[in-house]
Amino acid sequence: MIDAAKMYYQLDYSQQEIAKTFGISRPTVSRFLQQAKDEGYVQIKINDPRENNEHLAREIEKKFQLKKAVVVSVPQYQDAIVKKYLGEGTAQYVYETVKDGDIIATTWGTTLYEVALNLKDKHLKDVKVVQLNGGVSHSETNTYAHEIVNLFGKAFHTSPYFIPLPAIVDHSVVKHAIEADRHIRNILNLGKQSNIAIVTVGAPTEDSVLIKANYFTESDLKVIYEKGAGDICSRYIDIHGNICSEELNQRTIGIELEELKWKEQSILVAGGAKKVDGIYGALQGKYANVLVTDQFTAKYLLERVCPVQEASEEDIEDFMKKAT
């Protein structure tokens, strides 16, 4: 079987020539070749020049002055598929970099739920896991806040700290009253002390988890749709990385975006056509020093998005058609 495989793959013999050499039938040679692949004796690797992710990652690091960029290959540019592959890639990166004594803080949403689902167990000492912002929904929409923090705690064998509160309240005085509670304040302070923050960016669209969670009034939504490029930790930013509404920001429970700038690792996990403006805004605002994204989004960030103008859906679609 192995001799046949060597002749076929290394010496470019045809299956008919191999059959004649060994005095066997051509179908038998075909079965040998398939068996050699099935049993791992033959492994086929295709080097696709379009998927030069290492080069893309270095260019992203240079352009946005990041500590690290991880570019994950996705087979199709569809949201569910992008999230699945980003979840796997980020979980591997976290597994490789988390060390004894780290405080890991995470936000929530469907992208980070994929990360949490793919985390592998790692036995470390004195690791803490804490929720970065409130995530209790006012609707039937699941934010996955509890599940994500719980899965992170399970992976690193520690009891996690939760924020059992909504992300946004109706009045700033309510927020200040809540944050004055000693227990809530201790959890929020732990999020500030964390050296690793893992966040994503949400799109300002009707199907986003944050908007479906029913936190916003009609006037809130008007501001979000008009000015928002995306949200980080439930705080909406524009394409330049500036807060869209200070009034809305003052009603949001959780870490301030400025605090993300000083983390040892502030890891932004995001990709997909709906999120390119939000990702760009987050990088412009310097809220992340590590980016995990897909190859299509990476190319778009490098080639098309500019800091003075938001990309239209038509621009993004045209670019992605060319890229794929």
C-alpha positions in Angstrom: 0.0 0.0 0.0 2.7 2.5 1.0 4.9 1.6 -2.0 1.9 2.2 -4.3 1.3 5.6 -2.6 4.9 6.6 -3.0 4.9 5.7 -6.7 1.6 7.6 -7.2 2.2 10.8 -5.2 6.0 11.1 -5.3 7.1 9.6 -8.6 4.0 10.5 -10.6 3.2 6.9 -11.8 -0.3 6.4 -13.1 -2.6 3.9 -11.4 -2.4 1.7 -14.4 1.4 1.7 -14.3 1.4 0.8 -10.6 -1.1 -2.0 -11.2 1.2 -3.5 -14.0 4.3 -3.2 -11.7 2.7 -5.1 -8.9 0.6 -7.5 -11.0 -2.7 -6.3 -9.4 -5.9 -4.7 -10.8 -6.3 -0.9 -11.2 -9.3 -0.9 -8.7 -7.0 -2.5 -6.1 -4.4 0.3 -6.6 -7.3 2.9 -6.1 -8.3 1.1 -2.9 -4.7 1.2 -1.7 -4.4 4.9 -2.3 -7.7 5.6 -0.5 -6.7 3.4 2.4 -3.3 5.2 2.7 -5.2 8.5 3.1 -7.7 7.1 5.5 -5.0 5.6 7.8 -2.9 8.8 7.8 0.0 7.5 5.8 -0.8 10.1 3.1 -1.7 13.6 4.1 -2.5 16.2 1.4 -1.9 19.9 2.1 -3.0 22.6 -0.3 -1.1 25.9 -0.1 -3.6 28.5 -1.3 -1.9 31.8 -2.0 -5.2 33.6 -1.4 -5.2 32.5 2.2 -1.9 34.0 3.3 -3.2 34.8 6.8 0.1 35.3 8.4 0.9 38.1 6.0 -2.6 39.6 6.6 -2.1 39.4 10.3 1.2 41.3 10.2 -0.3 44.0 8.0 -3.2 44.4 10.4 -0.8 44.7 13.3 1.2 47.3 11.5 -1.7 49.4 10.4 -3.6 49.5 13.7 -0.5 49.2 16.0 -1.6 46.0 17.6 0.3 43.6 19.8 -1.2 40.6 18.0 -3.6 39.8 15.1 -4.9 36.4 14.5 -6.6 35.9 11.1 -8.8 32.8 10.8 -9.7 31.1 7.5 -13.4 30.8 7.0 -14.9 28.8 4.0 -17.9 31.1 3.6 -18.6 34.7 4.5 -21.8 34.0 6.4 -22.3 35.3 10.0 -23.0 31.9 11.6 -20.0 30.3 9.9 -17.7 33.2 10.7 -18.7 33.1 14.3 -18.0 29.3 14.5 -14.5 29.6 13.1 -13.7 32.7 15.2 -14.8 30.8 18.2 -12.4 28.0 17.5 -9.5 30.3 16.7 -10.0 32.5 19.7 -10.4 29.6 22.1 -7.1 28.2 20.9 -5.4 31.6 21.3 -6.7 32.0 24.8 -5.6 28.5 25.7 -2.1 29.2 24.5 -1.7 32.6 26.3 -3.5 32.4 29.6 -1.2 31.9 32.5 -1.2 31.5 36.3 -2.6 34.5 38.2 -4.5 36.0 35.2 -7.8 37.8 35.7 -9.9 37.1 32.6 -12.9 39.5 32.0 -15.4 38.8 29.3 -18.5 40.4 27.8 -21.3 38.4 26.1 -23.1 37.7 22.8 -23.3 35.0 20.2 -19.7 35.4 19.1 -18.2 35.0 22.5 -20.6 32.1 23.2 -18.8 30.3 20.3 -15.5 31.1 22.0 -16.7 29.7 25.3 -18.1 26.5 23.8 -14.7 25.8 22.2 -12.5 26.4 25.3 -10.3 23.5 26.4 -9.5 22.7 30.0 -6.3 24.2 31.3 -5.1 23.7 34.9 -3.7 26.9 36.2 -3.2 28.5 39.6 -5.1 31.6 40.9 -7.0 32.4 37.7 -10.1 34.5 38.1 -13.0 35.0 35.6 -15.4 37.9 35.8 -18.2 39.4 33.7 -17.4 42.8 32.2 -20.9 44.3 31.8 -24.5 43.6 32.7 -26.3 41.1 30.5 -29.8 40.4 31.8 -32.2 40.7 29.0 -35.6 42.5 29.2 -37.0 40.2 26.5 -36.8 36.5 25.6 -33.5 37.1 23.8 -30.7 35.1 25.3 -27.5 37.2 25.8 -25.5 34.1 26.8 -23.9 36.2 29.6 -24.3 33.6 32.3 -23.4 30.7 30.1 -20.2 32.4 28.7 -18.8 33.3 32.1 -19.7 29.9 33.5 -17.9 28.1 30.7 -14.8 30.2 31.1 -14.8 29.4 34.8 -15.2 25.7 34.0 -12.3 25.7 31.5 -9.9 27.3 34.0 -11.2 25.5 37.0 -12.3 28.6 39.0 -15.6 30.0 40.3 -16.6 33.0 38.1 -18.0 36.3 39.2 -21.3 37.4 37.6 -23.0 40.8 37.2 -26.7 39.8 37.6 -27.9 43.1 36.1 -29.2 44.5 32.8 -26.6 46.1 30.5 -28.5 49.4 30.4 -31.0 51.1 32.7 -33.5 53.8 32.2 -31.8 56.6 34.2 -28.2 57.4 35.2 -29.2 57.8 38.8 -30.4 54.2 38.8 -27.0 53.1 37.5 -25.1 55.1 40.2 -27.3 53.7 42.9 -26.7 50.1 41.7 -23.0 50.6 41.4 -22.8 52.0 44.9 -23.7 48.6 46.3 -20.6 47.1 47.9 -21.0 43.6 46.2 -21.6 45.0 42.7 -18.8 47.5 43.1 -16.4 44.7 44.0 -17.3 42.8 40.9 -17.0 45.9 38.7 -13.6 46.6 40.3 -12.4 43.1 39.5 -13.3 43.7 35.9 -11.1 46.9 36.0 -8.3 44.9 37.6 -8.4 42.2 34.9 -5.3 42.0 32.7 -7.1 40.1 30.0 -10.4 41.4 28.5 -12.2 39.4 25.8 -14.8 41.5 23.9 -16.7 41.6 20.7 -18.4 44.3 18.7 -22.1 44.2 17.9 -23.7 45.7 14.8 -26.3 48.5 15.1 -29.0 46.4 13.4 -32.4 45.1 14.5 -31.2 41.5 14.7 -28.3 42.3 17.2 -28.6 40.6 20.6 -28.2 44.0 22.4 -31.0 45.7 20.5 -33.3 42.6 20.7 -32.7 42.5 24.5 -35.1 45.5 24.6 -33.0 48.0 26.5 -33.6 51.0 24.3 -36.3 53.6 23.8 -37.3 54.9 20.4 -35.1 58.0 20.8 -32.2 55.7 21.9 -32.6 53.7 18.7 -32.7 56.8 16.5 -29.3 57.8 17.8 -27.9 54.3 17.5 -29.0 53.8 13.9 -27.9 57.3 12.8 -24.5 57.5 14.5 -23.5 54.0 15.6 -20.9 51.9 13.9 -21.1 49.2 16.6 -21.1 48.5 20.3 -18.4 47.3 22.7 -19.5 46.2 26.2 -22.9 47.6 25.3 -21.4 51.1 24.6 -22.1 52.4 21.1 -19.2 54.0 19.2 -19.0 55.7 15.8 -16.5 54.9 13.0 -13.9 57.0 14.7 -14.2 55.2 18.0 -16.0 58.0 19.8 -19.0 57.4 22.1 -22.2 58.0 20.2 -24.3 59.3 23.0 -23.0 60.3 26.4 -26.5 60.2 27.9 -26.8 56.5 26.9 -23.3 55.8 28.0 -24.1 57.2 31.5 -26.9 54.6 31.8 -24.7 51.6 30.9 -23.5 49.2 33.6 -20.0 47.8 33.2 -16.5 48.7 32.3 -15.7 52.1 30.6 -14.2 51.7 27.2 -11.2 53.9 28.2 -10.2 51.2 30.7 -9.8 48.6 27.9 -6.9 50.6 26.6 -4.7 49.8 29.5 -5.2 46.0 29.6 -2.2 43.7 29.1 -4.4 42.0 26.5 -7.7 43.6 25.2 -8.8 40.9 22.7 -11.4 41.9 20.1 -13.1 38.9 18.5 -15.3 39.9 15.5 -15.8 39.4 11.8 -18.5 39.5 9.1 -19.8 42.1 6.7 -22.2 43.7 9.3 -19.4 44.3 11.7 -16.6 45.9 9.7 -17.5 49.5 10.7 -17.7 48.5 14.3 -14.4 46.7 14.2 -12.8 49.6 12.5 -14.2 52.1 15.0 -12.9 49.9 17.9 -9.4 49.8 16.4 -9.5 53.5 15.7 -10.5 54.1 19.4 -7.6 51.9 20.5 -9.9 49.8 22.6 -8.2 46.5 21.6 -4.5 45.5 21.3 -5.3 42.0 20.0 -7.7 41.3 17.1 -9.1 37.9 16.1 -10.9 38.1 12.8 -11.5 36.3 9.5 -9.5 36.7 6.2 -12.3 38.6 4.4 -12.8 41.1 7.1 -9.0 41.5 7.5 -8.7 42.3 3.8 -11.5 44.8 4.0 -10.0 46.5 7.0 -6.7 46.9 5.1 -8.0 47.9 1.7 -11.3 49.7 1.9 -12.5 51.2 5.1 -11.4 54.8 5.8 -11.7 56.8 9.0 -13.8 59.6 7.6 -16.6 57.7 6.0 -18.8 54.7 6.9 -18.9 51.9 4.4 -22.3 51.3 2.8 -23.7 47.8 2.6 -23.3 48.0 -1.2 -19.6 48.8 -0.8 -19.1 45.8 1.5 -21.0 43.4 -0.7 -19.0 44.5 -3.8 -15.7 44.1 -2.0 -16.7 40.6 -0.7 -17.7 39.4 -4.1 -14.3 40.3 -5.4 -12.5 38.9 -2.4 -14.3 35.5 -2.7 
